[in-house]
Amino acid sequence: MKQKMDSVVAELNKILLGKDNQIRLALCGLLARGHLLIEDIPGMGKTTLSHALAKIMGLSYQRIQFTNDLLPADVLGYSMYDREAGSLVFHPGPIFAQVVLADEINRASPRTQSALLEAMEERQVSIEGETRPLPSPFFVIATQNPIEQGGTFPLPESQLDRFLMRLQLGYPDPKAERELLEGEDRRAITGRLQAILPQPELEAAQAAVEKVSASPALLDYLQRLLEQSRRMPGLVYGLSPRAGLGLLRAAKAWALMAGRDHVLPDDVQAVFPSVAEHRLEQGESGKSKERVRQLLTTVSVLE
């Protein structure tokens, strides 16, 4: 399994240069059956990474450009009367894909953002009194611009909590940027990507994640992190049980990618910032990184 994961990461590294750790975290989140939120300023490769992840898994892909006039029906779909059928016919929206890129999600109104809540949590949508299942596997990869930029709406905390991980790409280092300037267009390279981790292998890897073991001592450490987050000054609330379950799944996926069948504290610490930061921000931009650092340094691995 480790060789397969390393080959996937190597291919993605050809698309997004100098971002090995972010690529591994993104792949880890998808193996853990989670949704990803990629936050950064425009032009940093957020959309490119999202498209490359879909291509590398050979899954159906839809991109939704979120704007302030986007309506829930533009995402979920709508029914229209069909004269030949003599009845209403449902036209599915772009949400009915295995990988959905919600591009610049925080440019849409809260009403449209809320259209994703049921889809992300239940893998289904309820439209006009009927519940419709979504394809399997189903991943939402959302990109968002910093809230300080004009024309953005902050994501509600109920929406943020449905994203297993939040990633930030950052500027490339000088060597990677020079290679980017001198090399081929990234979109052309992405278009040639082959499905290295096709759906059957992806689902097998996700099933293998569930079988990775976590010792009682490891669960004690994870639980201490959750409990300490709920005592931190300045926070209305700490990490939720859903965040704890997501943290465990992500740590198991990280362990699997490293070729192990058991979770180590290092695995928890590797994924903890991406799982916790967006849940601990709570309206105070920039403080979550320090809160995560405090948790990792003050909570002991052994007790």
C-alpha positions as a printed Julia matrix, in Angstrom:
303×3 Matrix{Float64}:
   0.0    0.0     0.0
   2.84   2.39    0.83
   4.36   1.98   -2.64
   1.01   2.73   -4.27
   0.5    5.85   -2.13
   4.04   7.04   -2.83
   3.48   6.67   -6.59
   0.26   8.71   -6.34
   2.05  11.43   -4.4
   4.92  11.43   -6.9
   2.52  12.01   -9.8
   0.74  14.81   -7.97
   4.1   16.38   -7.13
   4.62  16.85  -10.87
   1.52  19.04  -10.92
   1.91  21.01   -7.69
   5.61  21.6    -7.24
   7.21  21.75   -3.81
   4.05  20.88   -1.86
   4.69  17.27   -0.84
   3.2   17.58    2.66
   0.02  19.33    1.48
  -0.45  16.67   -1.22
  -0.05  13.89    1.33
  -2.55  15.56    3.66
  -5.07  15.95    0.83
  -4.74  12.29   -0.14
  -4.95  11.3     3.53
  -8.23  13.21    3.88
  -9.78  11.45    0.91
  -8.63   8.02    2.12
 -10.35   8.86    5.42
 -13.6    9.53    3.48
 -13.46  13.21    4.39
 -14.12  16.45    2.56
 -11.32  18.97    1.98
 -11.27  22.74    2.29
  -8.32  24.41    0.56
  -7.85  28.03    1.59
  -5.45  30.49    0.02
  -5.24  33.59   -2.12
  -6.12  33.21   -5.83
  -3.53  31.68   -8.14
  -1.86  29.31   -5.67
  -2.94  26.05   -7.35
  -6.05  25.18   -5.33
  -8.19  24.3    -8.35
  -5.29  22.52  -10.06
  -4.78  20.25   -7.06
  -8.5   19.49   -6.87
  -8.7   18.52  -10.54
  -5.53  16.43  -10.31
  -6.91  14.47   -7.33
 -10.04  13.6    -9.3
  -8.0   12.54  -12.34
  -5.62  10.4   -10.31
  -8.61   8.44   -8.96
 -10.47   8.23  -12.27
 -13.71   9.49  -10.72
 -16.48  11.59  -12.26
 -15.79  15.28  -11.66
 -17.86  18.45  -11.62
 -16.73  21.99  -10.91
 -19.18  24.51   -9.48
 -18.1   28.16   -9.58
 -19.68  29.74   -6.52
 -20.85  33.32   -6.95
 -23.1   35.6    -4.93
 -26.06  34.95   -7.26
 -25.74  31.14   -7.3
 -28.95  29.44   -6.15
 -29.38  26.09   -4.33
 -31.11  24.67   -7.43
 -27.96  25.46   -9.45
 -26.11  23.05   -7.17
 -28.68  20.37   -6.35
 -30.84  20.3    -9.48
 -34.48  21.03  -10.27
 -37.65  19.51  -11.71
 -39.21  20.69  -14.94
 -42.46  19.67  -16.57
 -41.94  17.37  -19.55
 -44.78  17.47  -22.08
 -43.96  14.09  -23.59
 -43.78  12.38  -20.22
 -46.74  14.35  -18.91
 -45.01  14.82  -15.56
 -42.22  16.6   -13.78
 -38.75  15.31  -14.68
 -35.83  15.84  -12.33
 -32.65  17.31  -13.8
 -29.73  16.53  -11.44
 -27.34  19.32  -10.6
 -23.53  19.14  -10.55
 -23.6   17.82   -6.96
 -24.33  14.39   -8.49
 -20.67  13.59   -9.19
 -18.1   11.57   -7.28
 -15.73  14.51   -6.89
 -17.3   17.95   -6.65
 -15.1   21.03   -6.71
 -16.89  23.88   -4.93
 -14.68  26.65   -6.27
 -14.52  29.83   -4.16
 -17.25  28.47   -1.92
 -17.28  31.52    0.32
 -18.36  33.8    -2.52
 -21.86  32.27   -2.41
 -24.57  33.41   -0.04
 -25.16  31.46    3.2
 -28.39  30.11    1.69
 -26.51  28.45   -1.16
 -23.68  27.27    1.09
 -26.27  25.51    3.25
 -27.38  23.46    0.23
 -24.22  21.38    0.72
 -24.82  20.49    4.38
 -26.96  17.38    3.88
 -24.91  16.23    0.89
 -21.64  16.38    2.8
 -22.92  14.68    5.94
 -25.46  12.15    4.65
 -24.23  11.58    1.08
 -27.75  12.34   -0.12
 -29.91  15.34   -0.99
 -33.58  15.96   -0.28
 -35.27  17.84   -3.1
 -38.99  18.49   -3.44
 -39.87  15.91   -0.82
 -37.73  13.13   -2.29
 -34.39  11.87   -1.0
 -31.86  11.1    -3.71
 -28.58   9.25   -2.98
 -25.32  10.67   -4.26
 -22.67   8.62   -6.1
 -20.16   6.6    -4.13
 -17.5    7.52   -3.33
 -18.49  11.16   -2.84
 -16.0   13.92   -2.06
 -16.41  17.66   -1.84
 -13.2   19.6    -2.39
 -13.89  23.26   -1.71
 -11.61  26.22   -2.27
 -12.01  29.52   -0.53
 -10.31  32.88   -0.58
  -9.27  34.58    2.67
 -12.25  36.24    4.34
 -10.43  39.59    4.23
 -10.96  39.67    0.45
 -13.98  41.52   -0.88
 -17.14  39.7    -1.92
 -16.75  36.79    0.5
 -19.12  35.39    3.12
 -17.73  33.54    6.16
 -18.59  29.84    6.16
 -20.94  28.96    9.03
 -19.39  26.78   11.72
 -21.81  23.95   10.9
 -20.37  23.97    7.37
 -16.75  24.19    8.52
 -17.23  21.2    10.82
 -18.22  19.05    7.83
 -14.8   19.5     6.27
 -12.46  16.91    7.71
  -9.38  18.97    6.86
  -8.41  22.48    5.85
  -5.21  22.95    3.88
  -3.23  26.04    2.95
  -0.82  25.79    0.04
   1.31  28.91    0.44
   3.85  30.31   -2.01
   6.25  27.87   -3.7
   9.92  27.96   -2.73
  12.27  29.65   -5.25
  13.43  26.37   -6.8
   9.88  25.1    -7.36
   8.73  28.47   -8.7
  11.59  28.58  -11.2
  10.69  25.08  -12.39
   7.08  26.24  -12.69
   8.1   29.26  -14.79
  10.32  27.23  -17.1
   8.08  24.16  -17.37
   4.95  23.12  -19.2
   1.51  24.48  -18.4
   0.12  22.64  -15.35
  -3.3   22.21  -16.98
  -1.78  20.35  -19.9
   0.06  18.01  -17.53
  -3.11  17.48  -15.48
  -5.0   16.56  -18.64
  -2.57  13.7   -19.28
  -2.8   12.23  -15.78
  -3.8    8.58  -15.63
  -5.93   6.94  -12.94
  -3.2    5.49  -10.72
  -5.66   4.88   -7.88
  -8.86   3.8    -9.72
 -12.14   3.41   -7.87
 -11.79  -0.27   -6.82
  -8.31   0.37   -5.4
  -9.46   3.59   -3.74
 -12.34   1.81   -2.03
  -9.99  -1.0    -0.96
  -7.62   1.58    0.55
 -10.51   3.26    2.37
 -11.59  -0.11    3.76
  -7.98  -0.76    4.85
  -8.0    2.54    6.77
 -10.86   1.24    8.92
  -8.77  -1.82    9.84
  -5.77   0.18   11.09
  -5.63  -0.35   14.85
  -5.42   2.3    17.57
  -4.3    1.19   21.02
  -6.1    2.25   24.22
  -3.1    4.45   25.09
  -3.35   6.17   21.69
  -7.08   6.77   22.19
  -6.31   8.19   25.66
  -3.91  10.69   24.05
  -6.43  11.65   21.39
  -9.13  12.09   24.02
  -6.87  14.33   26.13
  -6.39  16.58   23.09
 -10.17  16.85   22.69
 -10.76  17.53   26.37
  -8.03  20.15   26.59
  -9.45  21.99   23.55
 -12.73  22.36   25.46
 -10.95  24.11   28.34
  -8.99  26.63   26.3
  -9.63  30.28   27.2
 -11.2   32.39   24.47
 -13.1   29.5    22.89
 -16.87  29.18   23.08
 -16.52  25.43   22.57
 -13.76  22.97   21.77
 -13.46  20.12   19.3
 -16.67  18.18   18.76
 -17.08  14.38   18.89
 -17.33  14.49   15.08
 -13.94  16.23   15.01
 -12.54  13.49   17.27
 -13.8   10.73   15.0
 -12.42  12.58   11.98
  -9.05  13.02   13.69
  -8.86   9.29   14.38
  -9.77   8.4    10.78
  -7.2   10.85    9.42
  -4.49   9.49   11.74
  -5.32   5.94   10.59
  -5.07   7.02    6.95
  -1.72   8.72    7.62
  -0.45   5.53    9.25
  -1.62   3.45    6.28
   0.16   5.77    3.85
   3.34   5.21    5.89
   2.93   1.45    5.53
   1.8    0.71    9.1
  -1.25  -1.14   10.42
  -1.35   0.77   13.72
  -1.53   4.44   14.7
   1.32   6.23   16.46
   1.13   9.57   18.32
   3.23  11.0    15.46
   0.35  10.23   13.08
  -2.1   12.15   15.26
   0.28  15.09   15.49
   0.89  15.11   11.71
  -2.79  15.52   10.83
  -3.97  17.43   13.92
  -3.36  20.99   12.6
  -5.31  20.33    9.38
  -8.19  18.72   11.27
  -8.36  21.19   14.17
  -7.39  24.68   12.99
 -10.57  25.57   11.12
 -12.66  24.28   14.04
 -10.78  26.36   16.62
 -10.79  29.68   14.76
 -14.29  30.73   15.85
 -14.24  34.18   14.29
 -10.71  35.08   15.42
  -8.62  34.81   12.28
  -5.02  33.8    12.84
  -5.4   32.53   16.41
  -6.13  28.89   15.59
  -2.52  28.07   14.69
  -1.34  29.18   18.1
  -4.14  27.24   19.8
  -3.17  24.08   17.95
   0.48  24.62   18.86
  -0.46  25.0    22.53
  -2.49  21.8    22.48
   0.31  19.78   20.89
   2.93  21.11   23.31
   0.92  21.0    26.55
  -0.94  17.68   26.15
   1.4   14.81   27.01
   1.55  11.7    24.87
   1.78   9.49   27.95
   0.03   9.97   31.26
